[in-house]
Structures are given as C-alpha cells and as structure tokens.
Amino acid sequence: MPSNSLSKKIFIGLFSGLLLGALLQIIGSDALAAPAVGLADMAGGMFVNLIMMLVVPLVFVSIVSGITQLPDIQSFGRLGGKTFGLYILNTLVAISVALVVALILRPGTGVQLPQVGELAIATTELPSISALIMDIVPRNPVAAFSSGNMLQIIFMALMLGFVIKMLGSEMDSVAKAFRKANKIMMTAITLVMSLAPYGVFALMLKLGATLEAGTFVSVAGYIALVVGLLLLWLFVVYPLVVGLTTDISASEFRRKTREQMMFSLSCASSNASIPVTMRTLTEKLGVSQATAGFGVPLGATMNMGGVSIYITIAAFFLANAFNVPISMEQIPALIAAVFLLSVGAGGVPGGGAVMIGVLIHQMGLPVETAFALIIAVDRIIDMFVTSANVVGDAAVVTIVDRTESVSADAVALSGK
C-alpha cells in the first residue's frame, strides 16, 4: 500500500470516526450508542495493544542494530551528545515560549473558581535529576522488559550494542543477527500499519461519543491557547527549523510527517507512535537506520516539547482561574518543575495530565477541583501534545542524521 494512500485512509478514518461518534452522542440513544462505543473501545484497544506489543522488542533491537552499524565507537558518543543536547534544547525553548505567551495572554483570568490562599510552588517533592538518572540502570532486566520501562530498556540496548561494537569483527555474526531481527520488526510494523485506518476510526468514534461539549465551552480559551501553540510547533517551528538546517524543505517535512501526525493524534501515545516514527524517518525522510534506531526511542522518553507547553499553560491557567496568579519570583521554580515533570512524563495517553496533577499539589491548589478541570479536557489536548512530541522527535533525529552525514563526508574527504 503506497504511504500516501495510507495517510489519506488514516485521515479519513480519524475524521469519520469522530463525526460518527459525535452523531451518536447527539442522537442520545443508549440502545444504539452503547453497543457501538463498546465495540469501538474493544477494536481500538486491540489495535493499540498490537502496536504496544511491538514497541519493546522494536526499541531494543533497533538500538542495538543501530549502534552496530555506526562506523566507529567515536560516532556513538557524537551521535548521543547531539541527540541528547537537541532534545534538552527543544524542551527548554518550548517552556520559554509557553511561559512568555502565558504571561502576556494570562489564560484563566475571569474563570470563576473558588479562591484559595497564597500560591506556593515548591520543588521539594518533585522528581530530582539524580533520581531520574539512578532509575536508568535496572536492577532486574526481566522486570524492565515486562514493565516496559523505556529508559532502562534503552540503557540495556545501548550497553549491549556498545559491547558488540567494541568486540569488533568476531561479533559480526551477532551484529548481522540483530540487523535481520530489526528487518523482521520493521516488516511487522508495516503489516500492523495496514490496519491503522480501522484502528484510528475506532479510537476516534469512542472519543466523539464520550466527549462532553459543555465542559469544552467553559474553558474554550484555555483549550484554544494550548492547541494553538502546539499547532504552531507542528506546522511552523519544526518544519522551519528542519528546512533551515537540512536539505529537506519545510513543506516536504510537513508532507512526509503527515501519516505520523494522524496516527499520533488518534492514539495519543508517544510510545505507541515509535514504530510509525521509525517508519517515517527511514522510509520517507531518508534517515539512516543507525540514527533512527538510537534517536527515536530516546526521544519518546525524554523529548517532550509538547508536554512542556501543555504543563506550562495549564499551570498559569489554574493559578489565574483560582485568582492566585504566579509572581515573577516564582517563575524560576516553576520552570525547574515543568522541566523535570516533562522529562518524567510517560509516553502514554494522559501522561501529561498526571504530571500536571503533581504540579497542582506543589502549587497548593485544591487538587480535586483543579485536576477534575484538567482531566475533563485532557483527551482532546493530549492528541495534539503527542503529535508535537513525536514530530519533534522526527525533526531532531533528521537534523542529527544530516549533521552526521556531513561529518562522515568531511572525514572521507580528509582521508583522500
């Protein structure tokens, strides 16, 4: 199936499912809606489970295979440094822009919620950098695989790939086996993706049938601001940066990530989108398997530009809605909190909302009222958050791959 045809089918499945779900809700017939929603829930859940089934073996195999294909050990350090640095930079820029926008537009002002006492943003109970780093090394490899702990799986794959590469030619057969396993996984992904239009249709039908329109109307400005910023990142910032730093134009990048965007909108999970991101990079954007295999799993774990925007705007919205605006003195602590929470957010549906719940507690706001307001509109926002996250992964990995190509060309020329 041509990729362009698949993109169109996913697009049709997304909007037709949403429209049919909304129609079922308008009709209001439980006899008709309940069985349809139940069937859609089952079908959509099975599709997501099918994707998630491939994620852990794909991540492990692709990283090991990618490292064994690097020209030398020095390439591994350079590739890791570039990828990690750009992911951190992307998150910090996203926080900064969202912060400036929130200070100017003051979301939540005028929303009538019960007033609380003085706002306090504490960081004592937030996850620390040391705790995040320490948790990377697993005590039990089997438990890491069974729980799907991406950071730990990435660490084990990096270590194994490094050792195989270090042992040199005597491990050629092992490296070849991992490359074959990676080819098998990519073929399995292509097979599963042929079902994507139907899975997306089912997921969106359930969403359209269960959303409460009244809740969205009451906080429409907040939703519009978050989604507007995320769309800016998706359609302007990432394509423009890729266009300025690589041989791929902004319009070409937008076109080639369309399928990835549509899929992530429906599943709202960075982890579930890993196979699609890998496919987009290697088959459409011409990124090497080595760079994609290393960068995509790492990005799904820590490149959270979309989540950063979401958490920042939500913090200001809630503070203003409860009539306890954030002061300039509290902004440094807020930035630190948002950064840690963004990196710690899980690549699963609702991961950003969970981290906002942690921040609500740290801000001293009424947890039940504030979190209920966030979670009521989370599903629609989370769709765009996930798309911003995964397209950000594609942008960073594409830039890193092109710089690696330039470095390799320079080395080749110098050796002549």
Beta strands, then each sheet from edge to edge (+ up, - down):
end
